[in-house]
Amino acid sequence: MKKLWEYVKKRPLIQVVASILTNYNLRGFATGRIYKGNTKIACVPGLNCYSCPGAIGSCPIGSLQAVVGGNRYNFSYYVMGILILFGVLFGRFICGFLCPFGFIQDILYKIQIFKLKVPKKMDQLLRWLKYALLLILVILLPIFLTDEFGTAPPYFCQWICPAGTLGGGLPLILKNKSLRSMLGVLFGWKVTLLILIVLSSVFIYRPFCKYICPLGAIYSIFNYFSFYQMHIDKLKCNGCKACQRHCNMNVEVIRNINSPECIRCGKCKDVCKQGAITSGFKLICKE
């Protein structure tokens, strides 16, 4: 178990590798074309836009909207099954280690400048926004707001997703003149939203993950009973709360270490001088 944790501690390295593996079609960035190979039918774990020229798989949220809002798709069981599988195995470990857009926010937060703390009541209220976006934009609107052919656009991707704008929209527009001639108010809104999230990520730790991401909302549901778990040894814990003071996701670690907001980054474990915090897969982790 110790060797496993020593590997997991190298989180930035794992994030780099995960980002490259899900976007290794580097030729797409040069040509401005979307990869359409056989792997594109498979969902990757993290938020990674289908339209990103480098993407070799599909985004789970984009796929979920497609199967919910289209009567001509036959992958609904697969998409739901893969989301449940990822959630049951890892919970929000995926957010902390495998999501490219989460990695980008981590990098932005490392910029040496003063940081902002969202007031607790406002923070708790805003946390519910990602669940509202999941329910309304990802599920309900694609079901009920369809065209005459019984299909619906991917509302979250179309109106909100900054990962799609950054990884898909901007690279494609830079390489395709025909797309630049079609830009309008919607693209302006998406770029503005991306800029706001990028800027806020410098001052607030992972604002998109905390308040907006519907994929994080899905994985958070599984956090308490996923195979990958965090654990506090009450006999070793002296109640110093260093773990809580250093938690960038503002989790009340001592009260609920497997909170839906925990992305399993392991920072609480690193700062615990008592060695009271352990983590790993329940089947092999000795608590």
PyRosetta script that sets phi, psi and omega in degrees:
from pyrosetta import init, pose_from_sequence

init()
pose = pose_from_sequence("MKKLWEYVKKRPLIQVVASILTNYNLRGFATGRIYKGNTKIACVPGLNCYSCPGAIGSCPIGSLQAVVGGNRYNFSYYVMGILILFGVLFGRFICGFLCPFGFIQDILYKIQIFKLKVPKKMDQLLRWLKYALLLILVILLPIFLTDEFGTAPPYFCQWICPAGTLGGGLPLILKNKSLRSMLGVLFGWKVTLLILIVLSSVFIYRPFCKYICPLGAIYSIFNYFSFYQMHIDKLKCNGCKACQRHCNMNVEVIRNINSPECIRCGKCKDVCKQGAITSGFKLICKE")
pose.set_psi(1, -36.6)
pose.set_omega(1, 179.9)
pose.set_phi(2, -62.7)
pose.set_psi(2, -41.8)
pose.set_omega(2, 179.6)
pose.set_phi(3, -63.5)
pose.set_psi(3, -38.6)
pose.set_omega(3, 177.7)
pose.set_phi(4, -60.5)
pose.set_psi(4, -44.8)
pose.set_omega(4, -178.3)
pose.set_phi(5, -67.6)
pose.set_psi(5, -36.7)
pose.set_omega(5, 178.1)
pose.set_phi(6, -60.0)
pose.set_psi(6, -33.5)
pose.set_omega(6, 177.2)
pose.set_phi(7, -73.0)
pose.set_psi(7, -44.8)
pose.set_omega(7, -177.4)
pose.set_phi(8, -65.8)
pose.set_psi(8, -27.4)
pose.set_omega(8, 179.6)
pose.set_phi(9, -61.6)
pose.set_psi(9, -22.9)
pose.set_omega(9, -179.9)
pose.set_phi(10, -82.8)
pose.set_psi(10, 54.6)
pose.set_omega(10, -173.1)
pose.set_phi(11, -59.5)
pose.set_psi(11, -46.5)
pose.set_omega(11, 179.5)
pose.set_phi(12, -57.9)
pose.set_psi(12, -37.6)
pose.set_omega(12, 178.8)
pose.set_phi(13, -64.7)
pose.set_psi(13, -43.2)
pose.set_omega(13, 179.2)
pose.set_phi(14, -64.1)
pose.set_psi(14, -39.1)
pose.set_omega(14, 178.9)
pose.set_phi(15, -64.1)
pose.set_psi(15, -40.0)
pose.set_omega(15, 177.6)
pose.set_phi(16, -63.5)
pose.set_psi(16, -48.3)
pose.set_omega(16, -179.1)
pose.set_phi(17, -61.5)
pose.set_psi(17, -43.9)
pose.set_omega(17, -179.5)
pose.set_phi(18, -63.2)
pose.set_psi(18, -40.0)
pose.set_omega(18, 179.8)
pose.set_phi(19, -65.8)
pose.set_psi(19, -39.9)
pose.set_omega(19, 179.7)
pose.set_phi(20, -69.1)
pose.set_psi(20, -43.2)
pose.set_omega(20, -177.6)
pose.set_phi(21, -63.4)
pose.set_psi(21, -33.2)
pose.set_omega(21, -179.7)
pose.set_phi(22, -88.4)
pose.set_psi(22, -5.6)
pose.set_omega(22, -179.3)
pose.set_phi(23, -139.2)
pose.set_psi(23, 42.8)
pose.set_omega(23, -173.7)
pose.set_phi(24, -84.6)
pose.set_psi(24, 0.6)
pose.set_omega(24, 175.9)
pose.set_phi(25, -80.6)
pose.set_psi(25, 66.9)
pose.set_omega(25, -175.2)
pose.set_phi(26, -62.7)
pose.set_psi(26, -25.9)
pose.set_omega(26, 178.8)
pose.set_phi(27, -60.7)
pose.set_psi(27, -29.5)
pose.set_omega(27, -179.4)
pose.set_phi(28, -61.9)
pose.set_psi(28, -34.3)
pose.set_omega(28, 178.8)
pose.set_phi(29, -68.1)
pose.set_psi(29, -32.0)
pose.set_omega(29, 179.7)
pose.set_phi(30, -76.4)
pose.set_psi(30, -35.7)
pose.set_omega(30, -177.3)
pose.set_phi(31, -92.4)
pose.set_psi(31, -19.8)
pose.set_omega(31, -177.2)
pose.set_phi(32, 73.6)
pose.set_psi(32, 28.0)
pose.set_omega(32, -179.2)
pose.set_phi(33, -119.7)
pose.set_psi(33, 146.7)
pose.set_omega(33, 179.7)
pose.set_phi(34, -82.6)
pose.set_psi(34, 134.7)
pose.set_omega(34, 177.1)
pose.set_phi(35, -69.2)
pose.set_psi(35, 133.0)
pose.set_omega(35, -177.6)
pose.set_phi(36, -128.0)
pose.set_psi(36, 31.0)
pose.set_omega(36, 179.7)
pose.set_phi(37, -73.0)
pose.set_psi(37, -179.5)
pose.set_omega(37, -175.6)
pose.set_phi(38, -62.3)
pose.set_psi(38, -29.8)
pose.set_omega(38, -177.7)
pose.set_phi(39, -70.2)
pose.set_psi(39, -13.1)
pose.set_omega(39, -175.8)
pose.set_phi(40, -68.3)
pose.set_psi(40, -16.1)
pose.set_omega(40, 178.9)
pose.set_phi(41, -79.2)
pose.set_psi(41, -12.3)
pose.set_omega(41, -178.4)
pose.set_phi(42, -93.8)
pose.set_psi(42, 143.1)
pose.set_omega(42, 177.3)
pose.set_phi(43, -85.5)
pose.set_psi(43, 135.9)
pose.set_omega(43, 172.0)
pose.set_phi(44, -86.2)
pose.set_psi(44, 162.8)
pose.set_omega(44, -176.3)
pose.set_phi(45, -69.5)
pose.set_psi(45, -41.3)
pose.set_omega(45, -172.9)
pose.set_phi(46, -95.1)
pose.set_psi(46, -179.7)
pose.set_omega(46, 179.2)
pose.set_phi(47, -78.5)
pose.set_psi(47, 106.1)
pose.set_omega(47, -175.3)
pose.set_phi(48, -146.4)
pose.set_psi(48, 109.3)
pose.set_omega(48, -169.5)
pose.set_phi(49, -59.1)
pose.set_psi(49, 134.9)
pose.set_omega(49, 175.6)
pose.set_phi(50, -57.4)
pose.set_psi(50, -35.7)
pose.set_omega(50, -175.5)
pose.set_phi(51, -83.0)
pose.set_psi(51, -2.6)
pose.set_omega(51, 174.7)
pose.set_phi(52, -63.8)
pose.set_psi(52, 126.5)
pose.set_omega(52, -177.7)
pose.set_phi(53, -56.8)
pose.set_psi(53, -25.6)
pose.set_omega(53, -179.8)
pose.set_phi(54, -88.9)
pose.set_psi(54, -14.1)
pose.set_omega(54, -173.1)
pose.set_phi(55, -65.8)
pose.set_psi(55, 132.4)
pose.set_omega(55, 178.9)
pose.set_phi(56, -108.5)
pose.set_psi(56, 3.8)
pose.set_omega(56, 177.7)
pose.set_phi(57, -142.1)
pose.set_psi(57, -177.7)
pose.set_omega(57, -178.6)
pose.set_phi(58, -103.4)
pose.set_psi(58, 150.2)
pose.set_omega(58, 176.2)
pose.set_phi(59, -76.5)
pose.set_psi(59, 133.7)
pose.set_omega(59, -179.9)
pose.set_phi(60, -59.6)
pose.set_psi(60, -37.4)
pose.set_omega(60, -178.4)
pose.set_phi(61, -71.7)
pose.set_psi(61, -42.3)
pose.set_omega(61, 176.6)
pose.set_phi(62, -62.2)
pose.set_psi(62, -40.6)
pose.set_omega(62, 179.5)
pose.set_phi(63, -66.7)
pose.set_psi(63, -40.2)
pose.set_omega(63, 179.9)
pose.set_phi(64, -63.2)
pose.set_psi(64, -42.1)
pose.set_omega(64, 177.9)
pose.set_phi(65, -63.8)
pose.set_psi(65, -38.0)
pose.set_omega(65, -178.8)
pose.set_phi(66, -64.2)
pose.set_psi(66, -44.0)
pose.set_omega(66, -176.9)
pose.set_phi(67, -77.2)
pose.set_psi(67, -27.3)
pose.set_omega(67, 177.5)
pose.set_phi(68, -75.3)
pose.set_psi(68, -38.0)
pose.set_omega(68, -172.9)
pose.set_phi(69, -101.5)
pose.set_psi(69, 13.6)
pose.set_omega(69, -180.0)
pose.set_phi(70, -135.8)
pose.set_psi(70, 133.5)
pose.set_omega(70, 179.7)
pose.set_phi(71, -88.6)
pose.set_psi(71, 1.7)
pose.set_omega(71, -179.7)
pose.set_phi(72, -108.7)
pose.set_psi(72, 9.2)
pose.set_omega(72, 178.6)
pose.set_phi(73, -102.2)
pose.set_psi(73, 145.8)
pose.set_omega(73, -177.2)
pose.set_phi(74, -122.5)
pose.set_psi(74, 21.6)
pose.set_omega(74, -174.9)
pose.set_phi(75, -109.5)
pose.set_psi(75, 17.8)
pose.set_omega(75, -174.6)
pose.set_phi(76, -61.9)
pose.set_psi(76, -42.8)
pose.set_omega(76, -179.6)
pose.set_phi(77, -66.7)
pose.set_psi(77, -37.6)
pose.set_omega(77, 178.6)
pose.set_phi(78, -64.4)
pose.set_psi(78, -48.4)
pose.set_omega(78, -176.9)
pose.set_phi(79, -63.2)
pose.set_psi(79, -47.9)
pose.set_omega(79, 178.1)
pose.set_phi(80, -63.2)
pose.set_psi(80, -40.1)
pose.set_omega(80, -179.8)
pose.set_phi(81, -63.6)
pose.set_psi(81, -41.8)
pose.set_omega(81, -178.2)
pose.set_phi(82, -70.0)
pose.set_psi(82, -36.0)
pose.set_omega(82, 176.8)
pose.set_phi(83, -65.0)
pose.set_psi(83, -43.1)
pose.set_omega(83, 178.1)
pose.set_phi(84, -65.3)
pose.set_psi(84, -41.4)
pose.set_omega(84, 179.1)
pose.set_phi(85, -61.3)
pose.set_psi(85, -49.3)
pose.set_omega(85, 178.2)
pose.set_phi(86, -59.1)
pose.set_psi(86, -43.4)
pose.set_omega(86, -178.2)
pose.set_phi(87, -65.4)
pose.set_psi(87, -45.7)
pose.set_omega(87, -178.7)
pose.set_phi(88, -65.6)
pose.set_psi(88, -38.2)
pose.set_omega(88, -179.1)
pose.set_phi(89, -73.7)
pose.set_psi(89, -46.0)
pose.set_omega(89, -168.1)
pose.set_phi(90, -119.1)
pose.set_psi(90, -23.9)
pose.set_omega(90, -172.1)
pose.set_phi(91, 60.6)
pose.set_psi(91, -140.1)
pose.set_omega(91, -177.4)
pose.set_phi(92, -85.7)
pose.set_psi(92, 11.5)
pose.set_omega(92, 168.3)
pose.set_phi(93, -54.4)
pose.set_psi(93, -34.4)
pose.set_omega(93, 178.9)
pose.set_phi(94, -61.7)
pose.set_psi(94, -40.6)
pose.set_omega(94, 178.1)
pose.set_phi(95, -62.0)
pose.set_psi(95, -40.9)
pose.set_omega(95, -175.4)
pose.set_phi(96, -78.3)
pose.set_psi(96, -26.8)
pose.set_omega(96, -171.8)
pose.set_phi(97, -122.4)
pose.set_psi(97, -29.4)
pose.set_omega(97, -167.5)
pose.set_phi(98, -117.1)
pose.set_psi(98, -4.0)
pose.set_omega(98, -176.6)
pose.set_phi(99, -93.3)
pose.set_psi(99, 119.2)
pose.set_omega(99, -179.5)
pose.set_phi(100, -59.9)
pose.set_psi(100, -39.6)
pose.set_omega(100, -178.0)
pose.set_phi(101, -72.7)
pose.set_psi(101, -30.6)
pose.set_omega(101, 173.3)
pose.set_phi(102, -64.8)
pose.set_psi(102, -38.7)
pose.set_omega(102, 178.1)
pose.set_phi(103, -62.3)
pose.set_psi(103, -42.0)
pose.set_omega(103, 178.3)
pose.set_phi(104, -61.2)
pose.set_psi(104, -42.1)
pose.set_omega(104, 178.3)
pose.set_phi(105, -64.9)
pose.set_psi(105, -37.3)
pose.set_omega(105, 176.6)
pose.set_phi(106, -60.0)
pose.set_psi(106, -43.3)
pose.set_omega(106, 179.7)
pose.set_phi(107, -63.4)
pose.set_psi(107, -44.7)
pose.set_omega(107, -179.3)
pose.set_phi(108, -62.2)
pose.set_psi(108, -37.3)
pose.set_omega(108, -177.9)
pose.set_phi(109, -70.6)
pose.set_psi(109, -18.8)
pose.set_omega(109, 179.7)
pose.set_phi(110, -76.2)
pose.set_psi(110, -11.2)
pose.set_omega(110, 176.9)
pose.set_phi(111, -60.1)
pose.set_psi(111, 127.7)
pose.set_omega(111, -174.6)
pose.set_phi(112, -75.6)
pose.set_psi(112, 94.2)
pose.set_omega(112, 178.2)
pose.set_phi(113, -156.0)
pose.set_psi(113, 163.9)
pose.set_omega(113, -178.3)
pose.set_phi(114, -60.2)
pose.set_psi(114, 148.0)
pose.set_omega(114, -178.0)
pose.set_phi(115, -110.7)
pose.set_psi(115, 150.3)
pose.set_omega(115, -179.8)
pose.set_phi(116, -102.5)
pose.set_psi(116, 144.4)
pose.set_omega(116, 176.0)
pose.set_phi(117, -114.4)
pose.set_psi(117, 117.0)
pose.set_omega(117, 179.0)
pose.set_phi(118, -71.2)
pose.set_psi(118, 129.8)
pose.set_omega(118, 177.7)
pose.set_phi(119, -51.7)
pose.set_psi(119, 142.3)
pose.set_omega(119, -171.4)
pose.set_phi(120, -56.0)
pose.set_psi(120, -45.7)
pose.set_omega(120, -178.0)
pose.set_phi(121, -64.8)
pose.set_psi(121, -41.3)
pose.set_omega(121, 178.5)
pose.set_phi(122, -67.0)
pose.set_psi(122, -40.8)
pose.set_omega(122, 179.1)
pose.set_phi(123, -60.2)
pose.set_psi(123, -46.5)
pose.set_omega(123, -179.2)
pose.set_phi(124, -64.3)
pose.set_psi(124, -36.6)
pose.set_omega(124, 179.0)
pose.set_phi(125, -69.3)
pose.set_psi(125, -43.2)
pose.set_omega(125, -178.7)
pose.set_phi(126, -66.5)
pose.set_psi(126, -26.2)
pose.set_omega(126, -179.9)
pose.set_phi(127, -60.2)
pose.set_psi(127, -27.3)
pose.set_omega(127, -178.4)
pose.set_phi(128, -76.5)
pose.set_psi(128, -14.1)
pose.set_omega(128, -176.9)
pose.set_phi(129, -61.2)
pose.set_psi(129, -39.5)
pose.set_omega(129, -178.2)
pose.set_phi(130, -64.8)
pose.set_psi(130, -32.2)
pose.set_omega(130, 177.4)
pose.set_phi(131, -72.2)
pose.set_psi(131, -36.5)
pose.set_omega(131, 177.7)
pose.set_phi(132, -66.1)
pose.set_psi(132, -41.6)
pose.set_omega(132, 178.5)
pose.set_phi(133, -65.5)
pose.set_psi(133, -39.3)
pose.set_omega(133, 176.9)
pose.set_phi(134, -60.9)
pose.set_psi(134, -48.1)
pose.set_omega(134, -176.9)
pose.set_phi(135, -67.6)
pose.set_psi(135, -45.4)
pose.set_omega(135, -172.6)
pose.set_phi(136, -82.6)
pose.set_psi(136, -56.3)
pose.set_omega(136, -172.7)
pose.set_phi(137, -80.0)
pose.set_psi(137, -34.6)
pose.set_omega(137, -175.1)
pose.set_phi(138, -89.1)
pose.set_psi(138, -31.7)
pose.set_omega(138, -174.0)
pose.set_phi(139, -111.9)
pose.set_psi(139, -60.3)
pose.set_omega(139, -170.9)
pose.set_phi(140, -69.2)
pose.set_psi(140, -49.9)
pose.set_omega(140, -178.3)
pose.set_phi(141, -62.0)
pose.set_psi(141, -43.8)
pose.set_omega(141, 176.3)
pose.set_phi(142, -62.1)
pose.set_psi(142, -25.7)
pose.set_omega(142, 178.8)
pose.set_phi(143, -77.9)
pose.set_psi(143, -45.1)
pose.set_omega(143, -169.8)
pose.set_phi(144, -102.7)
pose.set_psi(144, -22.6)
pose.set_omega(144, -177.8)
pose.set_phi(145, -107.7)
pose.set_psi(145, 81.2)
pose.set_omega(145, -177.1)
pose.set_phi(146, -114.9)
pose.set_psi(146, 167.0)
pose.set_omega(146, 177.8)
pose.set_phi(147, -88.1)
pose.set_psi(147, -171.5)
pose.set_omega(147, -176.4)
pose.set_phi(148, -68.2)
pose.set_psi(148, -14.0)
pose.set_omega(148, 178.6)
pose.set_phi(149, -96.4)
pose.set_psi(149, 3.1)
pose.set_omega(149, 177.8)
pose.set_phi(150, 81.1)
pose.set_psi(150, 17.5)
pose.set_omega(150, 178.1)
pose.set_phi(151, -116.0)
pose.set_psi(151, 160.6)
pose.set_omega(151, -177.8)
pose.set_phi(152, -134.0)
pose.set_psi(152, 148.0)
pose.set_omega(152, 175.9)
pose.set_phi(153, -71.8)
pose.set_psi(153, 159.7)
pose.set_omega(153, 176.4)
pose.set_phi(154, -77.9)
pose.set_psi(154, 90.4)
pose.set_omega(154, -169.0)
pose.set_phi(155, -58.3)
pose.set_psi(155, -43.3)
pose.set_omega(155, -179.4)
pose.set_phi(156, -65.3)
pose.set_psi(156, -44.9)
pose.set_omega(156, 178.9)
pose.set_phi(157, -63.1)
pose.set_psi(157, -40.1)
pose.set_omega(157, -174.6)
pose.set_phi(158, -72.4)
pose.set_psi(158, -36.9)
pose.set_omega(158, -172.4)
pose.set_phi(159, -108.3)
pose.set_psi(159, -21.7)
pose.set_omega(159, -171.4)
pose.set_phi(160, -123.1)
pose.set_psi(160, -55.1)
pose.set_omega(160, -161.5)
pose.set_phi(161, -48.6)
pose.set_psi(161, 107.8)
pose.set_omega(161, 178.5)
pose.set_phi(162, -73.1)
pose.set_psi(162, -26.3)
pose.set_omega(162, 177.3)
pose.set_phi(163, -64.2)
pose.set_psi(163, -37.0)
pose.set_omega(163, 177.6)
pose.set_phi(164, -68.8)
pose.set_psi(164, -39.1)
pose.set_omega(164, 178.4)
pose.set_phi(165, -65.0)
pose.set_psi(165, -45.0)
pose.set_omega(165, -177.3)
pose.set_phi(166, -71.3)
pose.set_psi(166, -48.8)
pose.set_omega(166, -174.4)
pose.set_phi(167, -86.4)
pose.set_psi(167, -26.2)
pose.set_omega(167, -176.9)
pose.set_phi(168, -111.8)
pose.set_psi(168, -58.2)
pose.set_omega(168, -174.3)
pose.set_phi(169, -59.4)
pose.set_psi(169, -55.6)
pose.set_omega(169, -175.7)
pose.set_phi(170, -63.9)
pose.set_psi(170, -47.7)
pose.set_omega(170, 178.5)
pose.set_phi(171, -60.8)
pose.set_psi(171, -38.6)
pose.set_omega(171, -178.9)
pose.set_phi(172, -69.7)
pose.set_psi(172, -39.1)
pose.set_omega(172, -179.7)
pose.set_phi(173, -68.4)
pose.set_psi(173, -37.8)
pose.set_omega(173, 179.4)
pose.set_phi(174, -64.3)
pose.set_psi(174, -29.8)
pose.set_omega(174, -176.2)
pose.set_phi(175, -101.0)
pose.set_psi(175, -7.5)
pose.set_omega(175, -176.4)
pose.set_phi(176, -127.4)
pose.set_psi(176, 107.6)
pose.set_omega(176, -179.0)
pose.set_phi(177, -62.3)
pose.set_psi(177, -36.6)
pose.set_omega(177, -178.4)
pose.set_phi(178, -62.2)
pose.set_psi(178, -35.4)
pose.set_omega(178, 178.3)
pose.set_phi(179, -70.6)
pose.set_psi(179, -36.0)
pose.set_omega(179, -179.9)
pose.set_phi(180, -63.1)
pose.set_psi(180, -31.2)
pose.set_omega(180, -179.6)
pose.set_phi(181, -73.5)
pose.set_psi(181, -12.4)
pose.set_omega(181, -177.0)
pose.set_phi(182, -103.2)
pose.set_psi(182, 3.9)
pose.set_omega(182, -176.8)
pose.set_phi(183, -65.3)
pose.set_psi(183, 143.7)
pose.set_omega(183, -179.7)
pose.set_phi(184, -146.5)
pose.set_psi(184, -156.5)
pose.set_omega(184, -176.0)
pose.set_phi(185, -62.7)
pose.set_psi(185, -39.3)
pose.set_omega(185, -177.8)
pose.set_phi(186, -60.2)
pose.set_psi(186, -45.5)
pose.set_omega(186, 179.9)
pose.set_phi(187, -65.6)
pose.set_psi(187, -37.2)
pose.set_omega(187, 176.6)
pose.set_phi(188, -60.8)
pose.set_psi(188, -41.3)
pose.set_omega(188, 177.2)
pose.set_phi(189, -63.1)
pose.set_psi(189, -44.2)
pose.set_omega(189, -178.8)
pose.set_phi(190, -64.1)
pose.set_psi(190, -41.3)
pose.set_omega(190, 178.8)
pose.set_phi(191, -66.6)
pose.set_psi(191, -40.1)
pose.set_omega(191, 177.7)
pose.set_phi(192, -61.7)
pose.set_psi(192, -44.7)
pose.set_omega(192, 179.0)
pose.set_phi(193, -63.0)
pose.set_psi(193, -41.8)
pose.set_omega(193, 177.8)
pose.set_phi(194, -60.7)
pose.set_psi(194, -45.1)
pose.set_omega(194, 179.6)
pose.set_phi(195, -60.9)
pose.set_psi(195, -42.9)
pose.set_omega(195, 179.8)
pose.set_phi(196, -62.3)
pose.set_psi(196, -42.2)
pose.set_omega(196, -179.6)
pose.set_phi(197, -69.4)
pose.set_psi(197, -40.2)
pose.set_omega(197, 177.6)
pose.set_phi(198, -62.4)
pose.set_psi(198, -47.2)
pose.set_omega(198, -179.6)
pose.set_phi(199, -64.7)
pose.set_psi(199, -43.2)
pose.set_omega(199, -179.4)
pose.set_phi(200, -66.6)
pose.set_psi(200, -27.7)
pose.set_omega(200, 179.7)
pose.set_phi(201, -68.9)
pose.set_psi(201, -20.0)
pose.set_omega(201, 176.6)
pose.set_phi(202, -72.9)
pose.set_psi(202, -33.3)
pose.set_omega(202, -174.0)
pose.set_phi(203, -103.5)
pose.set_psi(203, -25.5)
pose.set_omega(203, -178.1)
pose.set_phi(204, -125.4)
pose.set_psi(204, 134.1)
pose.set_omega(204, -177.1)
pose.set_phi(205, -70.0)
pose.set_psi(205, 119.9)
pose.set_omega(205, 175.6)
pose.set_phi(206, 44.5)
pose.set_psi(206, 60.8)
pose.set_omega(206, 179.7)
pose.set_phi(207, -63.3)
pose.set_psi(207, -34.5)
pose.set_omega(207, 178.4)
pose.set_phi(208, -64.9)
pose.set_psi(208, -44.7)
pose.set_omega(208, -180.0)
pose.set_phi(209, -64.7)
pose.set_psi(209, -39.1)
pose.set_omega(209, -177.0)
pose.set_phi(210, -71.2)
pose.set_psi(210, -41.2)
pose.set_omega(210, -165.7)
pose.set_phi(211, -117.3)
pose.set_psi(211, -19.3)
pose.set_omega(211, -168.6)
pose.set_phi(212, -122.8)
pose.set_psi(212, -36.1)
pose.set_omega(212, -166.9)
pose.set_phi(213, -67.7)
pose.set_psi(213, 115.5)
pose.set_omega(213, 178.5)
pose.set_phi(214, -71.0)
pose.set_psi(214, -25.9)
pose.set_omega(214, 177.7)
pose.set_phi(215, -69.0)
pose.set_psi(215, -40.8)
pose.set_omega(215, 174.7)
pose.set_phi(216, -62.2)
pose.set_psi(216, -35.3)
pose.set_omega(216, 177.9)
pose.set_phi(217, -63.3)
pose.set_psi(217, -40.6)
pose.set_omega(217, 178.8)
pose.set_phi(218, -65.1)
pose.set_psi(218, -49.9)
pose.set_omega(218, -177.9)
pose.set_phi(219, -65.6)
pose.set_psi(219, -29.9)
pose.set_omega(219, -178.6)
pose.set_phi(220, -64.0)
pose.set_psi(220, -28.5)
pose.set_omega(220, 179.7)
pose.set_phi(221, -62.4)
pose.set_psi(221, -29.3)
pose.set_omega(221, -176.3)
pose.set_phi(222, -93.7)
pose.set_psi(222, -4.8)
pose.set_omega(222, -171.7)
pose.set_phi(223, -56.5)
pose.set_psi(223, -40.2)
pose.set_omega(223, -173.6)
pose.set_phi(224, -69.2)
pose.set_psi(224, -31.9)
pose.set_omega(224, -174.9)
pose.set_phi(225, -122.6)
pose.set_psi(225, 13.4)
pose.set_omega(225, 176.9)
pose.set_phi(226, -66.6)
pose.set_psi(226, 158.5)
pose.set_omega(226, 179.3)
pose.set_phi(227, -61.2)
pose.set_psi(227, -38.5)
pose.set_omega(227, 177.4)
pose.set_phi(228, -82.6)
pose.set_psi(228, 122.2)
pose.set_omega(228, -174.0)
pose.set_phi(229, -134.9)
pose.set_psi(229, 154.6)
pose.set_omega(229, 168.0)
pose.set_phi(230, -101.3)
pose.set_psi(230, 150.5)
pose.set_omega(230, -177.2)
pose.set_phi(231, -145.5)
pose.set_psi(231, 138.1)
pose.set_omega(231, 175.9)
pose.set_phi(232, -111.2)
pose.set_psi(232, 127.3)
pose.set_omega(232, 174.4)
pose.set_phi(233, -83.6)
pose.set_psi(233, 106.1)
pose.set_omega(233, -176.1)
pose.set_phi(234, -62.3)
pose.set_psi(234, -24.7)
pose.set_omega(234, 179.7)
pose.set_phi(235, -74.1)
pose.set_psi(235, -30.0)
pose.set_omega(235, -180.0)
pose.set_phi(236, -89.4)
pose.set_psi(236, -29.5)
pose.set_omega(236, -176.3)
pose.set_phi(237, -66.9)
pose.set_psi(237, 128.9)
pose.set_omega(237, 178.5)
pose.set_phi(238, -102.9)
pose.set_psi(238, 6.6)
pose.set_omega(238, 176.2)
pose.set_phi(239, 73.8)
pose.set_psi(239, 22.2)
pose.set_omega(239, -178.0)
pose.set_phi(240, -71.1)
pose.set_psi(240, -21.3)
pose.set_omega(240, 178.6)
pose.set_phi(241, 64.5)
pose.set_psi(241, 22.0)
pose.set_omega(241, 174.6)
pose.set_phi(242, -61.2)
pose.set_psi(242, -34.8)
pose.set_omega(242, 179.1)
pose.set_phi(243, -60.6)
pose.set_psi(243, -41.3)
pose.set_omega(243, -179.2)
pose.set_phi(244, -72.5)
pose.set_psi(244, -37.6)
pose.set_omega(244, -179.9)
pose.set_phi(245, -66.2)
pose.set_psi(245, -28.9)
pose.set_omega(245, -177.7)
pose.set_phi(246, -97.7)
pose.set_psi(246, 0.1)
pose.set_omega(246, -178.7)
pose.set_phi(247, -79.6)
pose.set_psi(247, 113.6)
pose.set_omega(247, -179.3)
pose.set_phi(248, -72.4)
pose.set_psi(248, -17.5)
pose.set_omega(248, 176.9)
pose.set_phi(249, -90.5)
pose.set_psi(249, 3.2)
pose.set_omega(249, 177.2)
pose.set_phi(250, 58.1)
pose.set_psi(250, 40.1)
pose.set_omega(250, 176.8)
pose.set_phi(251, -82.8)
pose.set_psi(251, 138.1)
pose.set_omega(251, 172.9)
pose.set_phi(252, -80.8)
pose.set_psi(252, 83.4)
pose.set_omega(252, -167.6)
pose.set_phi(253, -57.1)
pose.set_psi(253, -47.4)
pose.set_omega(253, -175.7)
pose.set_phi(254, -64.7)
pose.set_psi(254, -37.7)
pose.set_omega(254, -178.1)
pose.set_phi(255, -78.1)
pose.set_psi(255, -39.6)
pose.set_omega(255, -175.8)
pose.set_phi(256, -154.2)
pose.set_psi(256, 81.0)
pose.set_omega(256, -175.6)
pose.set_phi(257, -66.1)
pose.set_psi(257, -26.7)
pose.set_omega(257, 177.4)
pose.set_phi(258, -98.0)
pose.set_psi(258, 38.6)
pose.set_omega(258, 177.3)
pose.set_phi(259, -57.4)
pose.set_psi(259, 150.8)
pose.set_omega(259, 175.7)
pose.set_phi(260, -57.6)
pose.set_psi(260, -19.5)
pose.set_omega(260, -178.6)
pose.set_phi(261, -88.6)
pose.set_psi(261, -8.5)
pose.set_omega(261, -177.7)
pose.set_phi(262, -74.9)
pose.set_psi(262, 126.0)
pose.set_omega(262, 179.3)
pose.set_phi(263, -101.6)
pose.set_psi(263, 14.3)
pose.set_omega(263, 174.9)
pose.set_phi(264, 59.6)
pose.set_psi(264, 31.6)
pose.set_omega(264, -177.2)
pose.set_phi(265, -68.8)
pose.set_psi(265, -22.8)
pose.set_omega(265, 176.3)
pose.set_phi(266, 85.8)
pose.set_psi(266, 5.6)
pose.set_omega(266, -179.0)
pose.set_phi(267, -64.0)
pose.set_psi(267, -35.8)
pose.set_omega(267, 178.6)
pose.set_phi(268, -61.7)
pose.set_psi(268, -38.4)
pose.set_omega(268, 179.2)
pose.set_phi(269, -68.1)
pose.set_psi(269, -39.1)
pose.set_omega(269, -178.2)
pose.set_phi(270, -64.3)
pose.set_psi(270, -34.4)
pose.set_omega(270, -175.2)
pose.set_phi(271, -91.9)
pose.set_psi(271, -5.8)
pose.set_omega(271, -178.6)
pose.set_phi(272, -79.1)
pose.set_psi(272, 107.4)
pose.set_omega(272, -177.9)
pose.set_phi(273, -73.2)
pose.set_psi(273, -17.4)
pose.set_omega(273, -179.1)
pose.set_phi(274, -87.6)
pose.set_psi(274, -9.1)
pose.set_omega(274, -176.8)
pose.set_phi(275, 64.3)
pose.set_psi(275, 32.6)
pose.set_omega(275, -175.6)
pose.set_phi(276, -83.4)
pose.set_psi(276, -15.7)
pose.set_omega(276, -174.6)
pose.set_phi(277, -105.7)
pose.set_psi(277, 127.9)
pose.set_omega(277, 175.6)
pose.set_phi(278, -124.7)
pose.set_psi(278, 164.8)
pose.set_omega(278, 179.2)
pose.set_phi(279, -152.9)
pose.set_psi(279, 157.7)
pose.set_omega(279, 178.2)
pose.set_phi(280, 151.3)
pose.set_psi(280, -176.6)
pose.set_omega(280, 179.1)
pose.set_phi(281, -77.0)
pose.set_psi(281, 133.4)
pose.set_omega(281, -172.7)
pose.set_phi(282, -57.6)
pose.set_psi(282, -29.4)
pose.set_omega(282, -176.8)
pose.set_phi(283, -71.9)
pose.set_psi(283, -21.7)
pose.set_omega(283, -177.4)
pose.set_phi(284, -124.7)
pose.set_psi(284, -6.5)
pose.set_omega(284, -179.1)
pose.set_phi(285, -88.1)
pose.set_psi(285, 122.2)
pose.set_omega(285, 177.5)
pose.set_phi(286, -84.2)
pose.set_psi(286, 117.3)
pose.set_omega(286, -178.3)
pose.set_phi(287, -92.1)
pose.dump_pdb("model.pdb")
